């Protein structure tokens, strides 16, 4: 306890990436400083070890995401603001007096809810906003930091709409997305077979090989998918006439429509993204005569409705990391000096937004 | 019994509208004549009183409908053929000796399965292909003839995807289709409110009034639906912020997409047709953030899977006619002389195909 108490007694200044109006993140984000609060008997004070930048974080700042944090004057007395970010892993640094039988400094935790604002150094909060994790379950800190969004989404997409049996087939678009790669690792664990669609690109063959290593059974490009006469022969051959019962889609547009044609009667297509920025075009005959069912999956909504099941799911994903079922996704680690001047604290965030590839911000503390 | 036996002893010739190849109905349909068979101890011989022409009957003849009758040499020894038509009401004219405790001449019945070929005068068949109906339950013969497709589809569309409560709202496109008008009559019975979309037309106001008389709460044209700023005010006002939980669609295309925007979170859209001949375009955000679910309903598949429930449903619809919940849809009755020469028997069918409005063929017998 002295450990945490000592730190906070120094009247430490936390830093957070916040915004007071919606818009282009490079324009509306700023770094604010705030005194790290002493925690009340029922609270914990934590510091962030790593926080990913997810596409939905950007959409929130732009004001185009349906779930958003409230803007408050808690940290910015003059102008209400919200701290950006929704995911991250923290280390407990101070424990409220009534919580000391259950928590101790050094414990790692992840967020149990969205909109807590994770692009920051310090947070004083109630323990119900956190889920304890075991730092030794993970291969590295970025796995823990990315525990609550992508692997959970991957698991739910594979398991919530259709009950697959080992040997069953599914198809997915955007198979090289982080969720797509988590899906492949989980599918290998459960013995599901998959036909995976990636965008045609110069390095398609090496990407195919990488996805097969993660667990993909077959990988094709969207251009190959469009070769209908060829695909109509290949899919039944690959699946031995056991057509995919589940489609998982994060691309939408023509790719998703085309994928639907290879699914089994009464299959479900679960959509979790629309990278093509095109609507999903569904031929009516697929709905009526093939009985395909289309719905979307949004983890934020599900976890708001099922908070206890979400906690169980996070712990289950942690166990998959521990048992080597899941491995770190391909991410770029970006160093952030927790003691930097505000402009220097802000810069790695704004530099990372819009850059290619998933970024995880790693906070470095002086002590 | 003598009644039926006498008739068939005369070596009667039945007439049927049949086809041996798929194509334009006006070109491939022909009238065939066949001896009306004596029924075996386990069979019934029936004559058709009335048979509707449904759009799916046409699609079957064109070869573009997924469910089709087998082509056999039963009636046409030289060239395999199928008799067209799937719906109709019959009168029993002869009863096999082992069935005489349960059936008698004069009993009315409808088809329990599709693909029996109902555009014909006489059929000898097993009783399991028939569902007895009570001729006194109906206001007229066309109600009985149209019992097994449109009212059953209407009931299932209203009840299978979402459990509405009295006072709840739904929306439907193509509200003036026969199914749409059956839906309105049933909705009034169950106390459901509806917003109904029709195609813009010169006589829209009188059609709106007609649909309100059948049970519609509000009726708008597709052009009115597209006035988004107006509709975004009207729908919450009409529904008192109890947005529709169910969308029923037989139009697809832009109209269905637009309708989806006014539905409640987690609403279901049930598609049973695509009159616009456009695919259903679904914005991904409606799937993910609004959790809308899209599926199709096809009565033929449902009844094949649930034959016993289908029989119950048909009898329930009959009771709705008896209790004045349902009334005859707007149909044109077309007289067919059951004893006409083949060319004259064929003509009313080919004249009716492609003509505006739903047609029910009424068979007239000499005796």
Interface residues (C-beta under 8 A of the other chain):
Chain A: X66 X252 X257 X271 X272 X273 X274 X279 X280 X281 X282 X283 X284 X285 X286 X287 X288 X289 X290 X291 X292 X293 X294 X295 X296 X297 X298 X301
Chain B: X66 X252 X257 X271 X272 X273 X274 X279 X280 X281 X282 X283 X284 X285 X286 X287 X288 X289 X290 X291 X292 X293 X294 X295 X296 X297 X298 X301
